[in-house]
Amino acid sequence: MFKKLTLVFIFCFICFFSFAQQVRPAKSSEIFREIKTLRHIPKVLYLAAHPDDENTGLLSWLINEQNVETAYLSLTRGDGGQNLLGTEQGAALGLIRTHELLEARKLDGAQQFFTRAIDFGFSKNTDDTFKQWDADSITADVVWVIRKFRPDVIICRFPPTAAAGHGQHAASAVVAEKAFKAAADKNMFPNQLKYVDVWQPKRLLWNTFRFGSVNTTSENQLKVTVGQFDPQLGMGYGELAGLSRSLHKSQGAGTQSVAGVRTEYFTHVVGVPAKESLFDKIPLNWSEKGIDNIDELIDIIRLSFDYDHPDKSLHGLLMLRKRILEIQDVRLKEDKLNAIDHIILSCTGFMGEVVTNQAEAIAGNSYNFSLNVISRAAPPVILEQVNWINQTDVLNKRISGDSLINIQRKIQIPLNAVLTEPYWLEKPAKNAATFSVANDTLIGLPELASPLNVSVVLKIGSEKFTVKLPLSYKKLDPVKGDVVEQLRIIPAMDLSFAEPVYFAKEKEDLKVTLRLKANKYINYGKVIFRVGNATIATFTGINLPENTITLKDFILPAGDLAKIKTTQNKLEVVFSSENSEFTKGQVLIQYPHLPSLQYFVPATTWLLKGDVKVLAKKVGYIQGAGDLIPEFLRQAGLQVDVLAEADILNPSKLASYDAVITGVRVINTDKRIKNWQVALKSYVENGGTIVMQYNTTQDMALQDFGIYPFSISSKRVTEENAAVKFLNPNHKLLSYPNKITAEDFNGWVQERGAYFPDKWDAKYETLFEMNDIGEEPLKGSTLYAKYGKGNFIYTPLAFFRQLPAGNIGAARLFFNFISAGK
């Protein structure tokens, strides 16, 4: 038991600092809030399906007004949504949204948890959702978080009914109720009990809502007033919530910061009903828990707290810490020791960092680092020792007087250091709906603490504290100032294909291009190309200088390509050198509002064969929210130009293009399009072809964006294998240059399409009819109209997902669309 306690305690202590590369003191107002939270026993877990589902106004109120430890459990990381910032989709988008949530939590103060569930896209009901999600494994993940965090109150954002508006929303409520009951049952998921104890929350509530025309609130429900002004924040909790929610930038979730109080409503789901408050019949403080003398000590510290000199509270805090160490409730002791240690360190004004000027490092190499520590407390803090990765220095040095201590040291990165990447992306996912996690105890964590740390042992008063400082990269950015990020461990070599797809033509050699990033000198490397178990080509004698990126072309012989009989193939590459094999490429994501994010993907591309024709030669592309269609078309041999406003408003320039394609959500993301409508209509009238991809009804730059009027809706077909009926099989868009059949709709990913038009002018022709099981057929997946000499096509079919996924049927159909003028 003692060993188990020690491990958990160390883990919790590290968690306070694991998501920052520097250990810095909290502001006085934050320290004061944390002291008040020490006095309060209850915990709240808010639970929903996706990033941005959480009620940030309620979270802000719980943390800052009620001073209650609160966390948000998002079942998914938002992998299936759309991206308003760039071209990242799937796992990459989930990584972005994970960190947007973490940035939001820094503002509102809540903790953040996740399960292994993958957001596979919109689903219409729980039946559809649980066809993809394994209900037992997702429930087990939620039980693990409940047993680990031990909330007294769980609050769902959604009900388990159609009122949730999304099958995954409703599923989150179904899973929450199952997990609420299972968490207290020792026969449920017993393997977890090696690490945590069973736990029974007091109640599960549903936070009812008014969303648009849907109102699930009523005056006989439990009501709470939130949104109050907090002078320590300088704003109300509703205003803070708007700032927090607006950090979900990739999904365009900017929200107004609304001042003033409002009412939140709750209805009982299971457990002990609440009549007066969320915390009815729950011990609110230490005294109600039956533990004496702690409330009084906290009150003394709180009433005497000096915002200008928080270090004056150190004596009382150290006394309080000793009292907390004496309590018998092991788990409560762990929580509160974790919290008070953070408060004590902040009150000393301690700052610590271990930094280098290298953003990336290779296992086995050595780098120069600076250890910087400082304390601003009047009582001196003693730096007893520094535990470097490979040695220990005993110092017993006073750090006080606001004087910075700097120690320079060369540190060798351990040979067994793992690559820096999200733990949920280290292994291939179990399936399209569930991540694979190597160690079950990691489930729930938003990310891992840095595994490479320098530990400093501090003596504060008579107590010793070990603080882990992660190895970090620090630079001076001319716009941002100091930027401190995690030191990223990379392989000696990483590689990737330059394009996401290649087209192999009959009896022709194929040129493919590799991006080879040599992080150390490569001597006589070998490259092997494979499809399945078959080797297509081998190249040897490749030498690469250190710290270089090389784009190198390779010719795959037509004879070897002819042996591949299937139309859609994964082409893999292996690079070997000095008895080491490299098969992955680095993906680096960098946006101004996030730290640099890194993960690795297999070095593969799609190799497409078969009867694929395209008559268009030159295409103009108007950027929307971001997709990979231009890259796809270039690999098919087309010239693709991204059009600037001057190009669009130049009739002769526009007339030079066989087709103009608009990126996804262009009506939502580029307000200038209303100024381009006349030019685009004239282009079509004079013989051009426009292919417009899907838009949404949110924040539209204009309503009338078709050649003839039509309106879009929220209707969609989420079943990627939904049957497709051809309304006019002989239509030219289905016949030329590729004959489109039902087979071309095989193998689609995530969905058929979304935001289908529901009303349109009679001059439009419809091509398809499709629907999810049990629903009315939809005809709005593609609208075609002849206008003057040209063609206008509006298609909310999910080509932006299918083409990068190498779907050859979707490619054939899209090529017909852009070839309509031929």
C-alpha positions in Angstrom: 0.0 0.0 0.0 2.8 2.4 0.9 4.5 1.8 -2.5 1.2 2.4 -4.3 0.6 5.6 -2.4 4.1 6.9 -3.1 3.8 6.3 -6.9 0.4 8.0 -7.1 1.7 11.0 -5.0 4.7 11.5 -7.2 2.5 11.3 -10.3 0.0 13.8 -9.0 2.8 16.3 -8.0 4.3 16.1 -11.4 1.0 16.6 -13.1 0.7 20.2 -11.8 3.7 21.1 -14.0 3.7 18.6 -16.8 2.0 20.7 -19.4 4.3 23.7 -19.1 8.0 23.9 -20.0 8.8 26.3 -17.2 7.7 26.0 -13.6 6.5 29.5 -12.8 4.7 30.9 -9.8 0.9 31.6 -10.0 -0.3 35.1 -9.7 -1.4 36.3 -6.2 -5.1 36.1 -7.2 -4.7 32.6 -8.4 -2.8 31.6 -5.3 -5.6 33.0 -3.2 -8.2 31.1 -5.2 -6.2 27.9 -4.7 -6.1 28.5 -0.9 -9.9 28.8 -0.9 -10.2 25.7 -2.9 -8.1 23.8 -0.3 -11.0 24.3 2.1 -13.5 22.7 -0.2 -13.9 19.0 -0.5 -16.4 18.4 -3.4 -15.3 17.8 -7.0 -17.2 18.1 -10.2 -16.8 16.3 -13.5 -18.4 17.8 -16.6 -18.9 15.2 -19.4 -19.7 15.6 -23.1 -18.5 14.2 -26.5 -16.3 16.8 -28.2 -14.0 19.8 -27.7 -16.3 22.9 -27.4 -19.2 20.9 -26.0 -18.4 22.0 -22.4 -20.3 24.7 -20.7 -17.4 27.1 -20.1 -19.6 29.5 -18.1 -20.5 26.9 -15.6 -16.9 25.6 -15.4 -15.7 29.1 -14.7 -18.3 29.6 -12.0 -17.6 26.3 -10.3 -13.8 27.0 -10.2 -13.7 30.7 -9.4 -16.9 31.3 -7.4 -17.5 28.0 -5.7 -13.8 27.2 -5.5 -14.5 23.6 -6.4 -12.0 21.4 -8.2 -13.6 20.8 -11.6 -12.6 18.8 -14.8 -14.0 18.4 -18.3 -14.1 14.9 -19.8 -14.4 15.1 -23.5 -15.0 11.6 -24.9 -13.2 12.5 -28.1 -10.5 14.9 -29.3 -12.6 16.3 -32.1 -10.9 14.3 -34.9 -13.9 14.1 -37.2 -14.7 17.8 -37.5 -13.7 20.4 -40.1 -10.7 22.7 -39.8 -11.0 26.4 -40.4 -7.2 27.0 -40.0 -5.6 24.7 -42.4 -5.6 21.3 -44.2 -5.2 19.1 -41.1 -7.8 16.4 -40.8 -8.4 13.3 -38.7 -5.7 12.6 -36.0 -3.9 15.9 -36.8 -7.0 17.9 -36.3 -7.7 16.0 -33.0 -4.2 16.9 -31.8 -4.9 20.6 -32.6 -8.2 20.5 -30.8 -6.6 18.8 -27.8 -4.2 21.7 -27.3 -6.9 24.2 -28.0 -8.8 22.7 -25.1 -5.7 22.8 -22.9 -5.3 26.5 -23.7 -9.0 27.0 -22.8 -8.4 25.2 -19.5 -5.5 27.6 -18.7 -8.1 30.4 -18.7 -11.0 28.9 -16.9 -8.9 26.7 -14.5 -10.5 23.3 -15.1 -8.6 20.1 -15.6 -9.0 18.1 -18.9 -9.5 14.4 -19.6 -10.2 12.3 -22.7 -11.1 8.7 -23.5 -9.8 6.6 -26.4 -12.9 7.3 -28.5 -12.3 8.7 -32.0 -14.7 11.3 -33.4 -15.6 9.5 -36.6 -17.9 12.3 -37.8 -21.5 13.3 -37.4 -23.9 10.5 -36.3 -27.6 10.9 -36.0 -28.5 8.7 -33.1 -26.9 6.4 -30.5 -27.6 3.3 -32.6 -25.4 4.8 -35.3 -22.8 5.8 -32.8 -22.5 2.5 -31.1 -22.1 0.7 -34.4 -18.7 2.5 -34.4 -17.8 3.0 -30.7 -17.4 0.0 -28.5 -19.7 0.9 -25.6 -17.9 -1.3 -23.1 -14.4 0.1 -23.8 -15.6 3.7 -23.8 -17.5 3.0 -20.5 -14.4 1.5 -19.0 -12.4 4.7 -19.9 -15.0 6.9 -18.2 -15.0 4.6 -15.2 -11.2 4.9 -15.0 -11.5 8.7 -15.0 -14.2 8.7 -12.4 -12.2 6.3 -10.1 -9.0 8.4 -10.6 -10.5 11.9 -10.3 -13.2 10.9 -7.8 -15.9 13.5 -8.5 -18.9 13.9 -6.2 -21.0 15.4 -8.9 -21.1 14.4 -12.6 -22.8 16.8 -15.0 -23.7 15.8 -18.6 -24.1 18.4 -21.3 -26.5 16.3 -23.2 -29.4 13.9 -22.8 -29.5 10.4 -24.2 -32.3 11.4 -26.6 -32.7 13.0 -30.0 -32.7 16.4 -28.2 -28.9 16.0 -28.0 -28.8 16.9 -31.7 -25.9 14.4 -32.5 -25.6 10.7 -31.9 -22.2 11.1 -30.2 -23.7 13.8 -27.9 -26.5 11.4 -26.9 -24.0 8.5 -26.5 -22.0 10.5 -24.0 -25.0 10.6 -21.7 -25.6 6.9 -22.2 -22.0 6.1 -21.3 -22.1 8.6 -18.3 -25.0 6.8 -16.6 -23.4 3.4 -17.1 -20.1 4.6 -15.8 -21.7 6.3 -12.8 -23.0 2.9 -11.7 -20.1 0.8 -12.7 -17.4 3.0 -11.0 -18.6 1.8 -7.5 -18.8 -1.9 -8.5 -15.6 -3.9 -7.8 -16.8 -6.5 -10.3 -16.7 -4.0 -13.2 -13.4 -3.5 -14.8 -11.5 -5.1 -11.9 -8.0 -4.7 -13.6 -8.3 -1.0 -12.8 -8.3 -1.7 -9.1 -4.6 -2.4 -9.2 -4.1 1.3 -9.5 -7.3 3.0 -8.2 -10.2 2.3 -5.8 -13.9 2.0 -6.5 -15.7 5.3 -6.3 -19.4 6.3 -6.1 -20.3 9.8 -7.0 -23.2 11.3 -5.2 -25.3 12.3 -8.2 -25.4 12.5 -12.0 -27.2 15.6 -13.5 -28.1 16.8 -16.9 -27.3 20.5 -17.6 -30.3 21.4 -19.6 -30.1 24.1 -22.3 -31.7 26.4 -24.8 -30.0 25.8 -28.2 -31.7 27.6 -31.0 -35.3 26.5 -31.1 -34.7 23.6 -28.7 -35.5 24.4 -25.1 -35.0 21.6 -22.5 -35.2 23.9 -19.4 -38.1 24.3 -17.1 -38.7 26.3 -13.9 -39.2 23.2 -11.8 -35.6 22.1 -12.4 -32.7 22.8 -10.1 -31.4 26.3 -10.8 -28.1 28.0 -10.3 -27.2 31.6 -10.9 -23.8 32.0 -12.7 -22.0 34.8 -14.5 -21.2 37.0 -11.5 -18.5 39.6 -11.6 -15.3 38.6 -10.0 -13.1 41.6 -9.1 -10.0 39.3 -8.9 -10.5 38.4 -12.6 -11.7 41.9 -13.6 -14.7 40.3 -15.4 -17.7 38.1 -15.0 -17.7 34.4 -15.4 -19.7 34.7 -18.6 -17.0 37.0 -20.0 -14.3 34.6 -19.0 -16.2 31.8 -20.6 -16.3 33.6 -23.9 -12.6 34.1 -23.9 -12.0 30.4 -23.0 -14.4 29.1 -25.7 -13.0 31.4 -28.4 -9.7 29.5 -28.1 -11.3 26.7 -30.1 -10.1 28.5 -33.3 -9.8 25.5 -35.6 -13.6 25.0 -35.5 -14.5 28.6 -35.5 -16.1 28.6 -32.1 -15.5 32.2 -31.3 -18.0 33.2 -28.6 -19.1 36.6 -27.2 -18.0 37.4 -23.7 -21.4 38.2 -22.2 -21.5 40.2 -18.9 -24.2 39.7 -16.3 -25.7 36.8 -14.4 -27.8 34.1 -16.0 -29.5 30.9 -14.8 -28.3 27.4 -15.4 -30.8 24.5 -15.2 -30.2 20.9 -14.1 -32.4 17.8 -14.0 -31.7 14.7 -12.0 -30.5 11.5 -13.8 -29.3 9.1 -11.1 -28.0 9.0 -7.6 -29.2 11.2 -4.7 -31.4 14.0 -6.0 -30.4 17.6 -5.3 -33.1 20.0 -4.1 -31.2 23.2 -3.0 -27.8 23.0 -4.7 -25.4 20.9 -6.7 -23.8 19.8 -3.5 -26.7 18.7 -1.3 -25.8 16.0 1.2 -22.1 16.3 0.2 -19.5 17.3 2.8 -18.4 20.8 1.8 -15.3 21.2 4.0 -13.0 19.4 6.3 -15.2 19.8 9.4 -18.2 18.3 7.6 -15.9 15.5 6.6 -15.1 14.9 10.3 -11.5 16.1 10.1 -10.7 18.8 12.8 -8.4 21.8 12.8 -7.8 22.1 9.0 -10.6 24.5 8.2 -9.4 26.8 10.9 -5.8 26.8 9.7 -7.0 27.5 6.1 -9.2 30.4 7.3 -6.2 32.0 9.2 -4.1 31.7 6.0 -6.8 33.1 3.9 -7.7 36.1 6.1 -4.1 37.1 6.5 -3.1 36.6 2.9 -1.0 39.5 1.6 -1.3 39.9 -2.2 2.0 41.9 -2.3 3.9 39.3 -0.2 2.4 35.8 -0.7 5.6 34.4 0.9 4.3 35.7 4.3 1.8 32.7 4.1 4.6 30.1 3.9 4.8 29.4 7.6 1.1 28.8 7.9 1.1 26.7 4.7 3.9 24.5 6.0 2.0 23.9 9.2 -1.1 23.1 7.3 0.8 20.7 5.1 1.9 18.8 8.2 -1.7 18.6 9.4 -2.8 17.2 6.0 -0.1 14.6 6.2 -1.8 13.2 9.4 -5.2 12.5 7.9 -6.3 8.9 7.3 -8.2 9.4 4.1 -5.4 8.4 1.7 -6.9 9.6 -1.6 -8.0 13.0 -0.1 -4.6 13.3 1.4 -3.0 12.8 -2.1 -5.3 15.4 -3.7 -4.7 18.1 -1.1 -0.9 17.5 -0.8 -0.7 17.9 -4.5 -2.6 21.2 -4.3 -0.8 22.7 -1.3 2.6 21.8 -2.7 1.8 23.9 -5.7 0.6 26.8 -3.5 3.8 26.6 -1.4 6.0 26.7 -4.5 4.1 29.6 -5.9 4.4 31.5 -2.7 8.1 31.3 -2.8 8.1 33.0 -6.2 10.0 30.1 -7.6 10.8 29.9 -11.3 12.8 27.1 -12.9 13.7 26.1 -16.4 16.2 23.9 -18.3 16.7 25.3 -21.8 18.7 24.8 -24.9 18.8 26.6 -28.3 18.0 23.4 -30.1 14.3 22.7 -31.0 15.0 19.0 -31.8 17.3 16.4 -30.4 18.4 12.9 -31.3 18.8 10.1 -28.7 22.5 9.6 -27.8 23.6 13.1 -28.8 24.7 15.7 -26.3 23.5 19.3 -26.1 24.3 22.4 -24.1 21.6 23.4 -21.5 21.1 26.2 -19.1 19.5 25.6 -15.7 17.9 28.8 -14.5 16.3 29.0 -11.0 15.1 31.9 -8.9 13.1 32.5 -5.7 11.6 35.8 -4.6 10.6 34.7 -1.0 12.0 36.6 2.0 12.6 33.3 3.9 15.4 31.7 1.8 14.8 28.7 -0.3 17.7 26.2 -0.3 18.7 24.5 -3.6 20.0 21.3 -2.1 20.8 19.3 -5.2 20.3 19.0 -8.9 19.6 15.6 -10.4 20.8 15.8 -14.0 19.8 13.0 -16.3 23.2 11.3 -15.8 24.6 12.8 -12.6 23.8 14.6 -9.4 25.2 17.9 -8.0 24.9 18.6 -4.3 24.8 22.4 -3.9 23.0 23.5 -0.7 22.8 26.9 -2.2 20.5 29.7 -1.0 18.3 31.1 -3.7 16.8 34.3 -2.5 16.9 38.1 -3.0 15.3 37.8 -6.4 18.7 36.8 -7.9 18.8 34.4 -10.8 21.1 31.3 -10.5 22.4 29.9 -13.8 24.2 26.6 -14.2 25.5 25.5 -17.6 25.7 21.8 -18.3 26.1 19.5 -21.3 23.4 16.8 -21.2 23.4 13.6 -23.2 20.0 12.5 -24.4 19.5 8.8 -23.3 19.9 6.3 -26.1 16.5 4.8 -25.1 14.7 8.2 -25.3 11.4 7.8 -27.1 10.3 10.0 -30.0 8.2 13.0 -28.9 4.6 12.3 -30.0 1.2 12.0 -28.5 0.8 8.7 -26.6 -2.5 7.9 -28.4 -0.8 8.2 -31.8 2.2 6.0 -31.1 0.5 2.9 -32.4 -2.1 2.5 -35.2 -5.6 2.9 -34.0 -7.6 -0.2 -33.2 -10.2 0.9 -35.8 -11.8 4.0 -37.1 -13.5 4.7 -33.8 -10.9 3.8 -31.1 -7.3 4.8 -30.4 -4.8 2.2 -29.3 -3.0 3.1 -26.1 0.0 1.0 -25.1 -0.4 1.6 -21.3 -4.0 1.6 -20.0 -3.0 3.9 -17.1 -2.4 6.7 -19.6 -6.1 6.7 -20.5 -7.8 10.0 -19.7 -4.6 12.2 -19.8 -4.7 15.0 -22.4 -1.0 14.3 -23.0 2.0 12.9 -21.2 4.4 14.8 -19.0 7.8 15.3 -20.5 9.9 12.1 -19.9 13.2 14.0 -19.9 13.6 16.2 -16.8 16.2 17.7 -14.5 15.0 17.4 -10.9 15.9 20.1 -8.4 15.5 19.4 -4.6 14.4 22.4 -2.7 14.3 23.0 1.0 11.5 25.3 2.1 11.4 25.8 5.8 12.1 22.3 7.1 10.4 20.5 4.3 11.9 19.1 1.1 10.3 19.4 -2.3 11.4 17.8 -5.6 10.5 19.8 -8.7 10.9 18.3 -12.2 12.0 20.7 -14.9 11.5 19.4 -18.4 14.3 19.7 -21.0 13.1 22.6 -23.2 13.8 24.7 -26.2 13.9 28.5 -25.8 14.2 31.1 -28.4 13.6 34.8 -28.8 10.8 35.4 -31.3 10.8 39.0 -32.7 7.0 39.1 -32.5 6.2 36.9 -29.5 9.3 37.5 -27.4 10.5 34.5 -25.4 9.1 31.2 -26.7 9.7 28.1 -24.5 8.6 24.7 -25.9 9.2 21.0 -25.2 12.5 19.7 -26.6 11.3 17.4 -29.3 13.1 14.0 -29.7 13.3 13.0 -33.4 14.9 10.0 -35.2 18.2 10.1 -37.0 16.3 10.0 -40.3 12.7 10.6 -41.2 11.1 10.3 -44.6 7.8 10.9 -46.4 6.4 11.0 -49.9 6.1 14.5 -51.4 2.5 13.9 -52.5 -0.4 12.1 -50.9 -1.3 10.2 -54.1 0.3 9.1 -57.4 -1.3 7.9 -60.6 0.4 4.9 -62.3 -0.3 4.9 -66.1 -0.3 1.8 -68.2 3.2 0.9 -69.6 4.8 4.1 -68.2 7.5 4.4 -65.6 6.4 6.4 -62.5 8.4 9.2 -60.9 7.9 9.5 -57.2 9.5 12.0 -54.9 10.7 11.4 -51.3 11.3 14.1 -48.7 14.4 12.8 -46.9 15.3 14.6 -43.6 18.7 13.5 -42.4 19.2 14.5 -38.8 22.7 13.0 -38.9 25.1 12.0 -41.6 23.7 9.1 -43.7 26.2 6.8 -45.4 25.2 4.4 -48.2 21.5 4.3 -47.4 19.1 2.0 -49.2 15.5 2.7 -50.2 13.0 0.0 -50.8 9.5 0.6 -52.3 6.8 -2.0 -51.5 3.1 -2.6 -52.1 2.0 -5.2 -49.6 4.6 -7.9 -49.5 5.9 -7.2 -53.0 9.0 -5.2 -53.6 8.6 -2.7 -56.4 12.0 -1.2 -56.6 15.3 -0.9 -54.6 17.8 1.9 -54.7 21.2 1.9 -52.9 24.2 4.1 -52.4 22.4 7.1 -51.0 24.5 9.6 -49.0 23.0 12.5 -47.2 24.7 15.3 -45.2 23.7 16.0 -41.6 20.8 18.4 -40.9 19.5 18.5 -44.4 16.2 18.1 -46.2 16.5 16.5 -49.6 13.7 16.1 -52.2 14.9 13.1 -54.2 13.2 11.6 -57.3 13.0 7.8 -57.9 11.7 6.1 -61.0 9.5 3.0 -60.5 9.7 0.7 -63.6 6.6 0.2 -65.6 7.2 -3.6 -65.6 7.2 -3.9 -61.9 4.1 -1.6 -61.6 2.3 -3.8 -64.1 2.4 -6.6 -61.5 0.1 -4.7 -59.3 -3.5 -5.6 -60.3 -5.6 -3.6 -57.8 -6.6 -0.1 -58.5 -6.1 1.4 -55.0 -2.8 0.6 -53.3 -0.7 1.7 -50.4 2.9 2.3 -51.6 5.3 2.0 -48.7 9.0 3.0 -48.4 11.7 1.8 -46.1 15.0 3.6 -45.7 17.9 1.6 -44.1 21.3 2.7 -43.1 23.9 1.2 -40.7 21.7 -1.6 -39.5 18.8 0.8 -38.7 15.5 1.0 -40.5 13.4 4.2 -40.8 9.8 4.0 -41.9 8.1 7.1 -40.6 7.9 10.8 -41.4 7.6 13.8 -39.0 4.4 15.8 -39.0 5.0 19.3 -37.5 2.0 21.5 -36.7 2.6 25.1 -35.9 -0.1 27.8 -35.3 0.4 31.0 -33.4 -2.0 30.1 -30.6 -0.5 26.7 -29.9 2.9 25.2 -29.1 4.7 23.3 -31.8 3.0 19.9 -32.1 4.8 16.8 -33.5 3.8 13.3 -34.4 5.0 10.6 -36.9 3.2 8.8 -39.6 4.1 5.8 -41.7 6.0 6.7 -44.9 3.2 5.7 -47.3 1.2 7.2 -50.2 -1.7 6.1 -52.4 -0.8 4.5 -55.7 -3.8 4.6 -58.0 -4.2 2.5 -61.2 -7.1 1.8 -63.5 -9.3 3.6 -65.9 -9.2 7.2 -64.7 -9.6 10.0 -67.3 -9.6 13.8 -66.9 -9.9 16.2 -69.8 -9.4 19.5 -67.9 -5.8 20.7 -68.0 -5.8 23.9 -66.1 -7.7 24.6 -63.0 -8.2 27.6 -60.8 -8.7 27.1 -57.1 -10.3 29.5 -54.7 -9.2 28.8 -51.1 -11.7 28.0 -48.4 -11.2 26.5 -45.0 -8.4 24.3 -46.3 -8.2 21.0 -48.1 -5.7 18.9 -50.0 -7.6 18.8 -53.3 -5.1 21.0 -55.2 -2.2 18.6 -54.3 -4.3 15.7 -55.5 -5.1 17.3 -58.8 -1.5 18.3 -59.5 -0.5 14.6 -59.1 -3.1 13.8 -61.7 -1.1 16.0 -64.1 -3.2 19.2 -63.9 -2.0 22.7 -63.6 -3.6 24.1 -60.5 -3.3 27.8 -59.6 -4.5 29.2 -56.3 -6.5 32.3 -57.4 -6.0 35.7 -55.8 -8.7 38.4 -55.9 -7.0 40.1 -58.8 -7.1 36.8 -60.8 -10.8 36.3 -60.1 -11.7 39.9 -61.2 -9.7 39.6 -64.4 -12.0 38.1 -67.1 -9.3 37.1 -69.5 -7.3 35.4 -66.7 -10.3 33.6 -65.4 -11.3 32.5 -69.0 -8.0 30.6 -69.3 -9.1 28.0 -66.8 -11.0 24.8 -67.8 -12.6 24.8 -64.4 -12.7 26.8 -61.2 -13.0 25.0 -57.9 -14.0 26.6 -54.6 -12.5 25.2 -51.4 -14.7 23.8 -48.6 -16.7 26.5 -46.7 -15.5 29.3 -48.8 -18.8 31.2 -48.2 -18.1 31.0 -44.5 -14.4 31.8 -44.4 -13.8 34.5 -47.1 -16.2 37.4 -46.9 -14.8 38.8 -50.2 -16.7 36.2 -52.2 -19.7 38.5 -52.3 -17.5 40.9 -54.4 -16.6 38.1 -56.8 -20.1 36.8 -57.7 -20.5 38.9 -60.8 -17.1 37.9 -62.2 -17.7 34.2 -61.4 -21.2 34.2 -63.0 -19.8 35.9 -66.1 -17.0 33.2 -66.3 -19.7 30.5 -66.3 -21.9 32.3 -68.8 -19.0 32.6 -71.2 -18.2 28.9 -71.1 -16.4 28.2 -67.8 -17.1 25.5 -65.3 -17.4 26.1 -61.5 -17.4 23.2 -59.0 -18.4 24.5 -55.6 -17.8 22.3 -52.6 -19.9 22.4 -49.4 -20.6 25.3 -47.2 -22.5 25.6 -43.9 -25.2 27.9 -42.7 -23.0 29.5 -40.1 -21.7 33.1 -40.7 -22.4 33.1 -44.5 -20.9 35.9 -46.5 -23.9 35.8 -48.8 -27.1 33.7 -49.1 -27.5 33.7 -52.9 -24.3 32.1 -54.1 -25.6 29.8 -56.8 -26.1 30.5 -60.5 -29.7 30.0 -59.7 -31.2 30.2 -56.2 -30.9 27.3 -53.8 -30.7 27.0 -50.0 -28.5 24.7 -47.9 -29.6 22.8 -44.8 -28.1 20.7 -42.1 -29.2 17.5 -43.8 -26.5 15.0 -44.5 -25.7 11.3 -45.1 -23.4 10.1 -42.4 -23.2 6.5 -43.5 -20.2 6.3 -45.8 -21.6 3.1 -47.3 -25.1 4.4 -47.9 -26.8 3.2 -51.1 -26.7 5.7 -54.0 -29.4 5.8 -56.6 -28.6 7.4 -59.9 -31.4 9.6 -61.0 -30.2 10.0 -64.6 -27.5 7.4 -65.2 -26.9 8.8 -68.7 -26.3 12.3 -67.6 -23.1 13.7 -69.1 -21.5 14.2 -65.6 -21.9 10.5 -65.1 -20.8 9.4 -68.5 -17.9 11.5 -69.7 -14.9 11.1 -69.6 -15.5 8.3 -67.0 -18.5 6.1 -66.9 -19.7 6.3 -63.2 -21.3 3.3 -61.6 -22.4 2.2 -58.1 -18.8 0.8 -57.7 -17.4 4.3 -57.7 -19.2 4.8 -54.3 -17.4 1.9 -52.7 -14.8 2.5 -50.0 -15.8 6.1 -49.1 -14.6 7.2 -45.7 -16.5 8.9 -42.7 -19.5 10.2 -44.7 -21.1 10.7 -48.1 -21.6 14.4 -47.5 -23.1 17.1 -45.3 -25.1 20.3 -45.5 -27.2 19.2 -48.5 -29.3 21.8 -50.3 -33.0 21.2 -49.5 -34.6 23.7 -51.9 -33.5 24.7 -55.4 -34.6 26.4 -58.6 -36.2 24.1 -61.1 -33.3 24.9 -63.6 -31.0 22.7 -61.5 -30.7 19.0 -62.3 -30.1 16.5 -59.5 -27.8 13.5 -60.1 -28.2 11.2 -57.0 -30.6 10.1 -54.3 -29.1 8.8 -51.0 -30.0 8.5 -47.4 -29.1 7.0 -44.0 -31.0 3.9 -43.0 -34.5 4.7 -41.9 -34.5 8.3 -43.3 -36.1 10.0 -46.2 -34.1 10.0 -49.5 -32.1 13.2 -50.1 -31.5 14.5 -53.7 -29.3 17.5 -52.8 -25.9 15.8 -52.9 -25.1 17.4 -56.3 -26.9 20.1 -58.2 -26.0 20.8 -61.8 -27.1 23.7 -64.0 -26.3 24.9 -67.5 -25.8 28.7 -67.6 -25.1 30.4 -70.8 -22.3 28.4 -72.4 -20.9 27.1 -69.1 -21.6 24.7 -66.2 -22.2 25.2 -62.5 -22.0 22.3 -60.1 -22.7 22.5 -56.4 -21.6 19.3 -54.5 -21.6 18.8 -50.8 -20.3 15.3 -51.3 -17.2 14.9 -49.1 -14.5 14.9 -51.9 -12.2 16.8 -49.5 -12.0 13.6 -47.4 -12.2 11.0 -50.3 -9.5 12.3 -52.6 -6.6 12.5 -50.0 -7.8 9.0 -48.9 -7.0 7.7 -52.4 -10.6 6.8 -53.3 -10.4 6.2 -57.0 -14.2 6.2 -57.6 -14.5 9.6 -56.0 -11.6 10.8 -58.2 -13.3 9.6 -61.4 -16.5 11.5 -60.4 -14.7 14.6 -59.5 -12.7 14.5 -62.8 -16.0 14.3 -64.6 -17.2 17.5 -62.8 -14.1 19.5 -63.7 -14.2 18.2 -67.2 -17.8 19.3 -67.8 -16.7 22.0 -70.2 -14.9 19.6 -72.4 
